[in-house]
Amino acid sequence: MHPQISADVCGFCILKGTHMSTLLKVTNLTIEVAHRRLFENLNFELPANALTCITGENGVGKTTLVKHLLRDLDLNYTSHTTCHLKRSQVQYVPQLRNIDDDYPLSIRSFVQLGFKYHFWPWLNQAMKVKLEQVLAETNLTKIANQPLGHASGGEKQRAYLAQALCADPSLLILDEATASLDRSSKHELLKLLKQIMADRNLTILFITHDPELIAAYADYELNLDNHTATVTKKG
Ligand SMILES: Nc1ncnc2c1ncn2[C@@H]1O[C@H](COP(=O)(O)OP(=O)(O)OP(=O)(O)O)[C@@H](O)[C@H]1O
């Protein structure tokens, strides 16, 4: 069964005086974790084809909210969440990965793990072409044969991004992707993300605590505070 499409989801809505198309709509969502209520009657809409930063204090529930939305997508939606995407169109790049120096894969081999529907345990010609395109798109071509364990923090983040892009997502969710990067690498990654978003007509959700990045790159901010969510247009 395909997810239901409501008129609201496919149409346009008014957000603080601007028109935006809505990708995902959440209505009266309450989330409890370990008998603790994180959110109560949450209501918000996420804009399509834009970069939305999800912000809020440590422990407010940013990651939990995203995981809940992904679970709803897995279930083909609940009465609280409507969206016209299938789970397979969404890629989530998690916050922490333990890639040590001895990690046995090259950057290219790691990135190609992102291909779906592997019928054979090797890539077909079309996948090989696409792999090289994704490596070029994420500025990894020159270092693609190097071990991922030897890559810098910024290069590793680009490799995680490239792996996610192999699945041709419509919605990309990154959880604190810049947390361990220096200032120039953070800006490099965000500029790259915005370029990829424009080229691929993607929607990006980016969990971050970084006010400088929010000010410079966010099209919208979804702020979680005091059990509620507020979406504002930035820039
Ligand atoms: N499976 C779980 N069992 C119990 N508590 C949980 C579970 N998952 C999350 N929590 C708790 O829910 C709260 C929200 O966690 P979450 O990771 O979503 O916050 P966050 O806003 O993403 O935090 P941060 O900015 O520090 O990454 C935290 O207090 C966390 O300890």
The ligand as an SDF file (V2000), in Angstrom:
LIG
                    3D

 31 33  0  0  0  0  0  0  0  0999 V2000
   15.8860    4.2360   23.6340 N   0  0  0  0  0  0  0  0  0  0  0  0
   15.8860    5.1350   24.6070 C   0  0  0  0  0  0  0  0  0  0  0  0
   15.6280    4.7590   25.8830 N   0  0  0  0  0  0  0  0  0  0  0  0
   15.6140    5.6540   26.8830 C   0  0  0  0  0  0  0  0  0  0  0  0
   15.8420    6.9740   26.7120 N   0  0  0  0  0  0  0  0  0  0  0  0
   16.0930    7.4020   25.4770 C   0  0  0  0  0  0  0  0  0  0  0  0
   16.1340    6.5240   24.3600 C   0  0  0  0  0  0  0  0  0  0  0  0
   16.4140    7.2330   23.2470 N   0  0  0  0  0  0  0  0  0  0  0  0
   16.5470    8.5040   23.6620 C   0  0  0  0  0  0  0  0  0  0  0  0
   16.3540    8.6150   24.9820 N   0  0  0  0  0  0  0  0  0  0  0  0
   16.3760    9.8350   25.7690 C   0  0  0  0  0  0  0  0  0  0  0  0
   15.5250   10.7750   25.1360 O   0  0  0  0  0  0  0  0  0  0  0  0
   16.0750   12.0690   25.2330 C   0  0  0  0  0  0  0  0  0  0  0  0
   16.2330   12.6790   23.8410 C   0  0  0  0  0  0  0  0  0  0  0  0
   17.3290   12.0430   23.1840 O   0  0  0  0  0  0  0  0  0  0  0  0
   17.8000   12.5020   21.7360 P   0  0  0  0  0  0  0  0  0  0  0  0
   19.0330   11.7380   21.4140 O   0  0  0  0  0  0  0  0  0  0  0  0
   16.6590   12.3940   20.8050 O   0  0  0  0  0  0  0  0  0  0  0  0
   18.1230   14.0380   21.9920 O   0  0  0  0  0  0  0  0  0  0  0  0
   18.8760   15.0720   21.0350 P   0  0  0  0  0  0  0  0  0  0  0  0
   18.0800   16.3190   21.0730 O   0  0  0  0  0  0  0  0  0  0  0  0
   19.1240   14.4590   19.7080 O   0  0  0  0  0  0  0  0  0  0  0  0
   20.2260   15.2550   21.8500 O   0  0  0  0  0  0  0  0  0  0  0  0
   21.7170   15.6800   21.3860 P   0  0  0  0  0  0  0  0  0  0  0  0
   21.6270   17.0770   20.8750 O   0  0  0  0  0  0  0  0  0  0  0  0
   22.4840   15.5760   22.6570 O   0  0  0  0  0  0  0  0  0  0  0  0
   22.1700   14.6800   20.3410 O   0  0  0  0  0  0  0  0  0  0  0  0
   17.3900   11.9410   25.9770 C   0  0  0  0  0  0  0  0  0  0  0  0
   17.1690   12.2620   27.3310 O   0  0  0  0  0  0  0  0  0  0  0  0
   17.7390   10.4860   25.8070 C   0  0  0  0  0  0  0  0  0  0  0  0
   18.5040   10.0190   26.8990 O   0  0  0  0  0  0  0  0  0  0  0  0
  1  2  1  0
  2  3  1  0
  2  7  2  0
  3  4  2  0
  4  5  1  0
  5  6  2  0
  6  7  1  0
  6 10  1  0
  7  8  1  0
  8  9  2  0
  9 10  1  0
 10 11  1  0
 11 12  1  0
 11 30  1  0
 12 13  1  0
 13 14  1  0
 13 28  1  0
 14 15  1  0
 15 16  1  0
 16 17  2  0
 16 18  1  0
 16 19  1  0
 19 20  1  0
 20 21  2  0
 20 22  1  0
 20 23  1  0
 23 24  1  0
 24 25  2  0
 24 26  1  0
 24 27  1  0
 28 29  1  0
 28 30  1  0
 30 31  1  0
M  END
$$$$
